[in-house]
Amino acid sequence: MLSQGEKFEYPHIQTALRKVGAREQLKMAKADLKILQGTWNIETLEMDGQSMPAGEAAITIQGSRFTTTAMGGEYSGEVAVDEKVSPKSFDLHFDSGPEKGNTSYGIYELDSDRWKICLTLRGGTRPKKFATKAGSGLALETLKRAAKATGKAKVAAAEVVGEPAPELAGEWSMVSVSMSGKPLNPEYVRVGRRIATASEMEVKVGPQSVMKASYAVDRSTSPMQMNYRLSNGREQAGIWKLEGRRLTTCFASPGQERPADYSSAAGDGRTLSVWEKQSVPRP
C-alpha cells in the first residue's frame, strides 16, 4: 500500500487507463453517428429568427461523411459528433460545394427517427440553445429519417398527379408569404421570385434557389388543386387560384393533408403565397 503523501508512480497503468477512457469516449461518439446513418429530410427550417420553406432540403450521413442538398446546391464534407457535452455538439467541415473550406458548429438532440439541430450558418460561435433570432447567424432545423423507398414507390414517383398548367409559366414576383401564420421577412419578399414552365417550378430569394419541384394541377375541383413533387421524392398537396395576373397558392407540409382554404395559422405547417406575374422577367 502507498504511504500517506506517496505518489502513484506506475505510468504504464496511468497510460492504460487513459487509453480505456479514450476508447469509451470514441464508442460514445460512434453510437450517435451510427444512428445518424442514412438520409434525413428537413421538415422545418428557421434562419435568423425567420421561418423558411424547407422544400426538398435533406442531409445524408454515410460513415463520417455528410451530403446536404439545400438552396439549389449540394454540399458535402466531414461530420464529427461529441456526445459527452451538454447539449451534444457536432461540426460540419465542408470540403466541396459552395461552402468549401467553411465549418458550421452546432448542437443537436437525437431521438431515433427525429433529429433536431441548431447550427451556425458559417463559422462563428457554437449556439448554446435551440433558438435563433434576427442577426444571430444561426439556423434551427427539425429533421425526420427518410423512409426507404420500395421498387413500386420509385416507379410511382416518376409522375405528378394532374395536368400541366401553361397559364402559370413565366416569372412571378413574390407579393407575400406566410408560413404557419408567420409572414416572411419583407427583405426576402422584395427579392422573391417564382420561375415556372407548365410543369416545373423554382422559387428563388435573391440569387439563392430555395425550392425546386415538378408540379401538376386539377382544375375540376373547388378549390382547384396543385401537387408538387420535390427532387427528393416527397410530395406536397396544395390549392391555387389565378385572378388576372395574381396567383395565390396554399400548401401543406410534405406528406400532410391538403388545405381546404387559403389560410395559414400558427402550428398548421401551411405556406400561403401570393405572386404577381411579371411582364418582363428580372435580370
TORDOVEX-663779 format. One record per atom (N, C-alpha, C): residue in three letters; x, y, z negated. Coordinates in steps of 0.05 Angstrom, whole numbers, plus 5000, padded with zeros to 4 digits. Each point is the difference from the previous one (the first is absolute). Layout:
N
AlaXYZ
...
END
This chain:
283
Met501649765000
Met498450245000
Met501750255000
Leu498950225011
Leu501550255000
Leu499850144974
Ser502250104990
Ser499950164975
Ser498950275006
Gln499150144979
Gln498850275004
Gln502050195014
Gly499150135021
Gly501650185014
Gly501749875022
Glu500049745001
Glu501649865020
Glu498650025027
Lys501550055021
Lys498950035027
Lys499549735013
Phe497950005017
Phe499349765016
Phe501850005025
Glu502149845000
Glu502050025021
Glu500049755017
Tyr497849955013
Tyr499949785019
Tyr499050115026
Pro501750145015
Pro499150145024
Pro498749825021
His500949745001
His498949825020
His497049944994
Ile499349994974
Ile497249964992
Ile498450265006
Gln501250234994
Gln498650255006
Gln499450035030
Thr502049925016
Thr499750025029
Thr497849815009
Ala499949764989
Ala497949805007
Ala497350114993
Leu499750124976
Leu497450114992
Leu499150225019
Arg501950175008
Arg499350225019
Arg499149885026
Lys501249795009
Lys499249875025
Lys497249884998
Val499449884977
Val497349894996
Val498050235001
Gly500650224986
Gly498250235001
Gly499650115028
Ala502150015015
Ala499850105028
Ala498349825017
Arg500349734995
Arg498549815016
Arg497050034994
Glu499450044974
Glu497250034992
Glu498750255012
Gln501650225001
Gln499050245012
Gln499549965030
Leu501849855012
Leu499849955029
Leu497549845005
Lys499449794983
Lys497649845003
Lys497550174997
Met500150194981
Met497750184997
Met499550175025
Ala502150115011
Ala499850165024
Ala498949845023
Lys500949745002
Lys499249835022
Lys497149914997
Ala498950004975
Ala497349914996
Ala498050185015
Asp500150264996
Asp498250185014
Asp500650015029
Leu502549995007
Leu500750015029
Leu498849755014
Lys499949784987
Lys498849765012
Lys497050045003
Ile498750124981
Ile497150055002
Ile499450205022
Leu501950195005
Leu499550215020
Leu500449905028
Gln501049765004
Gln500549915028
Gln497450005016
Gly500250095025
Gly497650015017
Gly499350285007
Thr497650035012
Thr499050265009
Thr497950114981
Trp500250264995
Trp498250154982
Trp498850235016
Asn497350015001
Asn498650225013
Asn499650224980
Ile500550255009
Ile499650234983
Ile497050075001
Glu498749994977
Glu497150054999
Glu499450294994
Thr501550124981
Thr499750294994
Thr502750135000
Leu500050255008
Leu502550155003
Leu499650294991
Glu501750094982
Glu499950284991
Glu502850125002
Met500350235012
Met502650135003
Met499850294991
Asp501850074981
Asp500050274990
Asp497350094989
Gly498649814987
Gly497450064989
Gly497750005019
Gln500549935025
Gln498050015021
Gln499449725011
Ser497449914999
Ser499349745012
Ser500550015030
Met501049785010
Met500649975029
Met498949745010
Pro499249995026
Pro499149745011
Pro502349815001
Ala499649754991
Ala502149805000
Ala500349885028
Gly497850005015
Gly500249905028
Gly501049715000
Glu501949945018
Glu501049735003
Glu502649964984
Ala500750194982
Ala502549984985
Ala500249744984
Ala502449895001
Ala500549754985
Ala502949974993
Ile500649844981
Ile502849944992
Ile500349705000
Thr502149905013
Thr500749725001
Thr502749954986
Ile500049814980
Ile502449934986
Ile500949735009
Gln502549975009
Gln501149745007
Gln502849984989
Gly500249834980
Gly502649994985
Gly500350264985
Ser502350135004
Ser500550264988
Ser499750225020
Arg498749945023
Arg499650195021
Arg497150095000
Phe499550255008
Phe497350105002
Phe499750145028
Thr497649995010
Thr499250145024
Thr497450144995
Thr499950265006
Thr497650164995
Thr499150115027
Thr497449975006
Thr498850135023
Thr498250214989
Ala500650255007
Ala498550234990
Ala500750245017
Met498150205001
Met500550255014
Met500849955029
Gly499149785012
Gly500649955028
Gly502749895005
Gly501549944979
Gly502749905004
Gly500549754983
Glu502449875004
Glu500749774985
Glu502650064985
Tyr500149944974
Tyr502250064983
Tyr500949734987
Ser502649964996
Ser500949764987
Ser502550044984
Gly500749814983
Gly502450024984
Gly500049804977
Glu501550064979
Glu500249824977
Glu498350104977
Val498749814986
Val498550064977
Val501349884975
Ala500150154978
Ala501149904975
Ala498050064978
Val499449804983
Val498150044978
Val501349964974
Asp498950134979
Asp501149984973
Asp497649964981
Glu499749764989
Glu497849944983
Glu500550054970
Lys502550064993
Lys500750034972
Lys499450274989
Val499250195018
Val499450274991
Val497050044999
Ser499150204987
Ser497150064998
Ser499550305006
Pro498450065021
Pro498849815019
Pro502149865017
Lys499349775012
Lys501849875018
Lys500750185023
Ser502549975011
Ser500950185021
Ser500949855025
Phe500150155021
Phe501149895025
Phe501250225017
Asp501949925017
Asp501350185019
Asp499649905028
Leu499550185019
Leu499949935028
Leu502350145014
His501949845010
His502350125014
His499649965030
Phe499350225014
Phe499449995028
Phe502649985017
Asp500149805018
Asp502349985017
Asp499250005030
Ser497450045006
Ser499150035027
Ser497450165000
Gly499450115023
Gly497550165002
Gly500550294994
Pro497950165000
Pro500250294996
Pro501450094974
Glu499949824979
Glu501150074974
Glu502749874996
Lys501449915021
Lys502649874997
Lys501950174983
Gly501249864981
Gly502050144983
Gly498850114974
Asn497350014998
Asn498750104976
Asn499249784981
Thr499550084975
Thr499149814980
Thr497650124985
Ser497949834997
Ser497750084984
Ser500149854974
Tyr499450144978
Tyr500149894973
Tyr497149994989
Gly499249764990
Gly497349974991
Gly499649844975
Ile497549994991
Ile499249834979
Ile497749835010
Tyr499449774986
Tyr497949835011
Tyr498749844978
Glu497549915006
Glu498649814984
Glu499149775019
Leu500349764992
Leu499449775017
Leu498249804986
Asp497849945013
Asp498149814988
Asp499149815022
Ser501549795005
Ser499449805020
Ser499750115028
Asp497550065008
Asp499550105027
Asp499550305001
Arg500650144979
Arg499850294999
Arg502650124992
Trp500850215014
Trp502650144996
Trp499550304999
Lys500850134979
Lys499750294997
Lys502750124999
Ile500550205016
Ile502750135000
Ile499750305000
Cys502050134989
Cys500350295002
Cys502950055006
Leu500650145021
Leu502850035009
Leu500550285012
Thr502650065001
Thr500850255012
Thr499849985030
Leu499350215013
Leu499849995030
Leu502750015012
Arg501950124987
Arg502850005010
Arg501850094977
Gly501749814990
Gly501950074979
Gly498550104975
Gly501250194987
Gly498750124976
Gly500349824975
Thr498450074980
Thr500049874974
Thr497849794999
Arg500649764989
Arg498149794998
Arg497650104983
Pro497549955008
Pro497750094984
Pro499949844974
Lys498750114980
Lys499749874974
Lys497149904996
Lys498150095016
Lys497349914997
Lys498749985028
Phe497749875001
Phe498749955025
Phe498150235007
Ala501150225010
Ala498550245006
Ala501650185019
Thr498650155016
Thr501350205017
Thr498650274997
Lys501350215008
Lys498750265001
Lys501450165022
Ala498850235007
Ala501050165022
Ala502950074994
Gly501749965021
Gly502850074997
Gly501749804986
Ser498849774991
Ser501649814984
Ser501949835018
Gly499449985025
Gly501749845018
Gly499649704994
Leu497649924990
Leu499449734993
Leu497749895015
Ala500049735003
Ala497749865012
Ala499049794981
Leu497449974997
Leu498849804983
Leu498449815018
Glu500549744999
Glu498749815018
Glu499049764984
Thr497749905009
Thr499049744990
Thr500049825024
Leu501049754996
Leu500349815022
Leu498749744993
Lys499149865020
Lys498849734997
Lys501449815018
Arg500549764990
Arg501349805016
Arg498349935025
Ala501350005023
Ala498549935024
Ala499449715002
Ala497649945009
Ala499249725003
Ala501449885024
Lys500849754998
Lys501249875023
Lys497949945021
Ala500550095024
Ala498149975022
Ala500149715010
Thr497649895005
Thr499949735012
Thr500150035030
Gly500349785015
Gly500150025029
Gly497650135012
Lys497649934989
Lys497550115010
Lys499950304995
Ala501050084976
Ala499950294993
Ala501750165019
Lys502349885008
Lys501850145018
Lys498750045027
Val498649805010
Val498650025025
Val497850214999
Ala498549994978
Ala497850194997
Ala500950284998
Ala502450044991
Ala501050284996
Ala500750135026
Ala499849865023
Ala500850115025
Ala498150225010
Glu497550004992
Glu498150195010
Glu498550144978
Val499250255005
Val498350154981
Val497149985009
Val498249954981
Val497249975007
Val498850275009
Gly498750005023
Gly498850255010
Gly500850065028
Glu499450255009
Glu500650095027
Glu501950234999
Pro501450055022
Pro501850245002
Pro498350264998
Ala501350214993
Ala498750264997
Ala501550225015
Pro499650015027
Pro501550195016
Pro499450294992
Glu497650054988
Glu499450274992
Glu501750104977
Leu501449824987
Leu501750074977
Leu502950025008
Ala500649965025
Ala502850035009
Ala500850295000
Gly502650054995
Gly501050274999
Gly501350074974
Glu500650254996
Glu501250094975
Glu498050164983
Trp500049954974
Trp498150124982
Trp501550134977
Ser499350244993
Ser501250134976
Ser498449934975
Met501549964978
Met498749944975
Met498650254989
Val497549974993
Val498450214988
Val499949974969
Ser499549754992
Ser500049944971
Ser500249704997
Val501249924977
Val500249714993
Val499649994970
Ser498349814991
Ser499549954972
Ser500449714994
Met501849934982
Met500549724993
Met499249954971
Ser498149824997
Ser498849944973
Ser499250264987
Gly498750185016
Gly499050254989
Gly502050224997
Lys502649955005
Lys502050204996
Lys500950125027
Pro499650265005
Pro500750125025
Pro503049995005
Leu500749965025
Leu502849995007
Leu501250294999
Asn502550014991
Asn501450264998
Asn499750165026
Pro499150254999
Pro499750175024
Pro502550025017
Glu502349984988
Glu502550005015
Glu500249775019
Tyr499049764991
Tyr500049775017
Tyr497850025021
Val497750104992
Val497750035019
Val500850185024
Arg501450214994
Arg500850195020
Arg501649885023
Val501649794994
Val501749875020
Val499149725007
Gly497649934992
Gly499049735005
Gly498849975028
Arg500549775013
Arg499049955026
Arg499149715003
Arg498049965017
Arg499149735008
Arg500449985030
Ile501749815008
Ile500649975029
Ile498949735008
Ala498249995020
Ala498749755006
Ala499649965030
Thr499949745007
Thr499049915025
Thr497149894994
Ala498949855019
Ala497449894995
Ala500049774980
Ser502449894994
Ser500149774982
Ser502450004981
Glu501650205001
Glu502350024982
Glu500150284988
Met500850024975
Met500250274987
Met502450014981
Glu500950254997
Glu502250054981
Glu499450264986
Val500550014974
Val499750244984
Val502850104992
Lys500550265006
Lys502650124993
Lys499650234982
Val501850044981
Val500150234983
Val502650135006
Gly500050225015
Gly502550115010
Gly501249805019
Pro502649954998
Pro501349805018
Pro499749724990
Gln499049964975
Gln499949734989
Gln497449865008
Ser500449755009
Ser497749835006
Ser499149864974
Val497550044991
Val499149884975
Val498149775004
Met499149965025
Met498149785005
Met499949945030
Lys500049745006
Lys499549915028
Lys498149774999
Ala498149995019
Ala498049795000
Ala498849965028
Ser499149755005
Ser498249955022
Ser497250054989
Tyr498250095017
Tyr497350044990
Tyr497949945021
Ala497649964991
Ala497749965018
Ala497550104986
Val497950055015
Val497650124988
Val497549845008
Asp497950044984
Asp497449885005
Asp498050234999
Arg498950085024
Arg498150235001
Arg497149924996
Ser499549744996
Ser497349904997
Ser498950024972
Thr501850074981
Thr499250014971
Thr499550294992
Ser498850044977
Ser499650274989
Ser500749984970
Pro502250144992
Pro501850165016
Pro501749815018
Met501250125021
Met501749855018
Met502449894985
Gln500949775008
Gln502249874985
Gln502750025016
Met502250014985
Met502749995011
Met501749814984
Asn501549845014
Asn501849804987
Asn502950055008
Tyr501750004979
Tyr502950035004
Tyr501349724996
Arg502049955016
Arg501949784993
Arg502850114999
Leu501150004976
Leu502750114996
Leu502149815011
Ser502450105003
Ser502249855012
Ser500749754984
Asn499450004973
Asn500649764984
Asn497649814999
Gly498050055016
Gly497749815002
Gly497750074982
Arg500450184981
Arg497850084982
Arg497850155015
Glu497649984991
Glu497750145013
Glu498850214982
Gln499050215012
Gln498550204986
Gln497350055014
Ala497950014984
Ala497350045011
Ala499150284994
Gly498950145021
Gly499150274997
Gly497650075016
Ile499250254998
Ile497850115016
Ile501050265012
Trp498550095021
Trp501050245014
Trp497650145014
Lys500450265005
Lys498150165015
Lys501650215015
Leu499050075024
Leu501350205017
Leu497950225006
Glu500650244991
Glu498250225003
Glu501550225016
Gly499650015026
Gly501550185017
Gly502949925000
Arg501850184991
Arg502849945000
Arg501049924972
Arg498149944982
Arg500749934972
Arg499449714995
Leu502049854990
Leu499849724993
Leu500249974970
Thr498149854989
Thr500049944971
Thr500149704997
Thr501849904983
Thr500249724994
Thr500149964970
Cys499049774991
Cys500249934972
Cys500749704999
Phe502349944988
Phe501149734999
Phe500349904972
Ala499549744996
Ala500649864975
Ala502949934999
Ser501049934977
Ser502749894998
Ser500149745015
Pro502449915009
Pro500249745015
Pro498749774984
Gly498349855014
Gly498749774988
Gly497550064984
Gln499350264997
Gln497750074984
Gln497550045018
Glu497750014987
Glu497450025015
Glu499850275014
Arg498849995024
Arg499650245016
Arg498350214986
Pro500850265001
Pro498350214988
Pro497350015014
Ala498050094985
Ala497350035011
Ala499450305006
Asp501750184989
Asp499650285004
Asp502750155001
Tyr499950255007
Tyr502450165002
Tyr500650144973
Ser501249844982
Ser500750114974
Ser502549874990
Ser501350144982
Ser502549904987
Ser500050104972
Ala500149814980
Ala499950084972
Ala502349864985
Ala500650104976
Ala502249904984
Ala499749704996
Gly502149855007
Gly500049714995
Gly498849835021
Asp498750125021
Asp498649825020
Asp501949915022
Gly502450115002
Gly501949915020
Gly499450085028
Arg498050175004
Arg499250095027
Arg501750245009
Thr500450015026
Thr501350235013
Thr498050145019
Leu499350244994
Leu498150165017
Leu501650215015
Ser499949985026
Ser501750185017
Ser498350155021
Val500850255005
Val498750165020
Val502250105019
Trp499549975027
Trp501950075020
Trp498850185021
Glu501650185011
Glu499150175022
Glu501649945025
Lys498649955023
Lys501549935024
Lys501450245012
Gln502549965008
Gln501650225011
Gln499850015030
Ser499650245011
Ser500050035029
Ser502749955012
Val502150114986
Val502849975009
Val501549864977
Pro501249775005
Pro501549864979
Pro502250174988
Arg500649974975
Arg502250144987
Arg502749905011
Pro502050165001
Pro502649915009
Pro501349814980
END
